[in-house]
Amino acid sequence: MSAVSGRRRRLSYLLALTFLSAVAFEARPAQAENLTVNVDEARILKLPARVATIVIGNPLIADATLQSGGVLVVTGKGFGATNLLALDRSGKVVMDQMVQVLGASTGGDLVIVYKGVERESYSCAPDCERRLTLGDSPAYFTSILTQSGTRATQAQTPPTR
């Protein structure tokens, strides 16, 4: 009788161990390295198979557009970090990734001018022109934004005769 109870005990132990192993190694969403992108720039990300829905935690920080073939275009909108979730058709998370958005790249054509505490950004390729960049002084930023908005409105308005 003791041999039978010893086998039952070992079998119970083995079943418990198998169950705990299954729970410990449960399929988890893919965790990749942080995706780093600069403000006003885009990065391409290849998604796992079966992705049906993309969720961005804070759309003021980053935006994402799903393209055919499992390609995701992530665009930096504002400074900071947010998460990006990819869900399959059943709503299961297949990817959970952090997106870190940094300031505008200082390489290339970007020139930042400081006038005391005031900041202005310019694109200089080859001539320097005012550039709308997060972090610029409010008056400078608003001035460029107003001009850009006025120009866009005029471009969409049909000419009067």
Summary of the structure (lengths in Angstrom):
residues: 161
radius of gyration: 26.4
end to end distance: 105.9
largest distance: 105.9
contacts: 396
relative contact order: 0.13
helix: 26%
strand: 39%
